Amino acid sequence: MLTETTGRTPQDLTAELTGLRAVHDWSSVWAGPPQGGTPEFYAWCERYGWEPQTTERSLWVRTRSGGDWTLFPVLGGDWSPLASLRHQAWHIAAGSGQDNPGVHTAAAETWSSYLKAAEAALSTPTWSGQWDSPDFPEPPHPTYWRDREERTLSRNPYRFAYWAPDAGVPGQPCIALSQSVSFPTWTTDAPGASAVSLDVYAPVEFLAGDR
């Protein structure tokens, strides 16, 4: 038996990305929030339509579209500056190893619908393909996605698309849609899983050491 755990749809992904497209002050996003729990912190979240779900070390927010996002800082344990935001758009898990072929089938069928949903908000990606594509792009920064050596070992991201930031627009993010297939899924020894995630990366020049 296969179980989808997020309860989200491709249409929900389009709504999340449409909300991101409405952000006009990305430089302020990457600067990060004020101290958690303060009035300034809540005002910062409200500016982007985010409802904080935690004020602990890892900031987790919910959008007006109902999506959950995790905000990752450049340095662990610090609130700011931010390096990236992540949203899990879809996740399916097998009940047993015998269900793993179904994970592969569901992953292949799902990817095209979520990619089309992203394209509805972002237009045609800069690049899209699979982990073993000869022209798979190298990450503009090591903290973005896995490089060729790591990807060859892990097959992760298994399927991938990204949208480069608009040239000349300060703070514009690099946006990546990726699908993972967990290691057990390639056998029938243990239950596997697959997920589609959206990562929104700070521009290279906004990351520590690149300013």
N, C-alpha and C positions, 0 to 999 in steps of 0.2 A: 504494500500500500504506500502511496506517495502522499505527503502532507505539505501543503503550501502554508507558510507560517506568517507571512506579512499581512495578508488580506488586502493587498494593493493591486491595482490594475494598470494596464498601459495608459489609460486615460488619466489616472492619478499622477503618473509620471509627467505627462504633458502639463498638468496643472502645477506641479512642483517647479518645473522648468520655466513656465510662464511667470511664476512668482519671482524666480531668480532674475529673469530678464527685466523685471521692474525695478531692480536695485540699480541706483545711479551713482552711489557713493561707495564703490568697492574699496577705495583706499581706507575708508573708515571701518569697513568690515575687517580688513586685514590688520588694522591697528589693534583690534580686539576689544572685548568688553571691559568696563570698569570692574572693580572688585565685586565678586558675587554677593547677591543679597542686598546691595545698596540701591537707593532710588535711581541712581545713575545707571546701574546695571539693568534694571527693569526698563528704563527709558530707552536704553540702547537696543534691547531685544525688541521692544515695541516698534521701534523705527523700521524694522524689517518684517514685522508681522510674526515674530517668533515668541512663543510662550515657553519660558524655561521650565524644564521638567526636573532639573537638578541644579544645585549651586555648589556641587562638589568639584573635584579637580578636573573631571572631564565634563564639559558642558554639553548637555543634550537638550535640544529644543524641538518644539512642535510648531508646524506652520499652520496658516489659515486653511490650507488644503488638507490638513490632517496627517501630513508626513512627518516622520521623525528624522532628525539630523543630528549627527555628532560633530562638534567643532574641535579640531585638533590644533593645539598651539605649536609654535616653532620649537619651544623648549618644554619638555615634560614637567608638569607641576606648576607651570605659569599660566595665567589667564591669557596673556597676550605677549607678542603679536600672534596672529593665527596663521597657520600654514595651509589648512585645507578644511573642507566640509565634506561629510559623507552621508549618503542616504541609501538605505537598502530598499530597492524597488520590488524585489521578488526573491523568494527563497523556497526551495523545495527539498524535502528530505525523504529518503527511502526508509521504509519500516524494517527492511532486512536486506541482506546482500543480494537476494534473489530479485529484488525490485530495481537494482541498479540499471539494467538496460532501459527501464522506463524513465529513469532520471535523464539519461542521454537523449531519449526521444523528446521528453518535455522541454529540456534545455534548448534543443535545436528549434523546436516549434515556437518557444517563447521569445527567443532572441530577436527574431525578425519583427515581432509585434512591439517589443519595447524599443527597438531601434527606430521604427517608424514613429512611435510616440515621441521620442526625443527629437526626431527630425521635424515633427510638426511644430515644435517650439523653437528649435535652433537652426533649422534648415539642414542642408547637406553637410555631413561631417568632413573635416579636413582629411580624415583617413578612417577606413574601417576594414576589418578582416579578422583572420584567426591567428593564433599564437605562432604558427609555423609559416606564416606568409613571409616570403623573402624580403619584402619591402616594409616589414613591420617597423614603425618609427621608434627610434631610441628616445628615451625621456629627455625633455629639455633640462630637467634637474633631477638628480639622483633620488629625491624624495617623492617624485611623481609615481610612475609605474615601473615594473621590473624591467631591467635591461635584458639584452638578448641571452646572456649566459644564464641568468636566473630563470628566465622564461622557458628556456630549453629544458631545464631540469624540472620545473614545476608545472609546465603547461598553463601558467596563470599569469596574465588573463588568458582564458581560453578563446574567448571572442571579445573584440574590442573596437571602440570607435572613439575618436576625440575631435574636439572643436578648438582650434587655436584661438587665442584672444584677438580681438580687433586691433589692428595696428594703430598706434598713436593714441589709444584711449587708456589713460592711467588707471591701473588697478584691475583692469579687465581680467577675469580668470581664464585658465585653461580648464575645459570641462571634458571629463572622460566617462564613458559608459562602458562597463566591463562585465563579463560573465565569467564566473569561476566554476570549475568542476572539481570537487574534492578528490584527493588521492584514492580513497577506498572505492570510489565509483567505477574505477577501471577494472575491478575484480568483483567476485561475488562472495568474498570472504567477510565483508562487513558492510553495513548500510552506508551509502554515499549521499551526496547532496550537491546542489548547484544553486548559485545565487547571481542576481543581476544587481550591480551597485553603481551609484552615480557619485563621482568624486569631482569636487570643485577645488582647483589648486590656485594658490596665490601665485602671481607672476614671479618669475625667477628673481627679478630685482627687488621684490618685497621680502624675500626670505633672508634670514640672518646670514651674514657673511657675503651677501650679494648687493647690499645697499650702497 
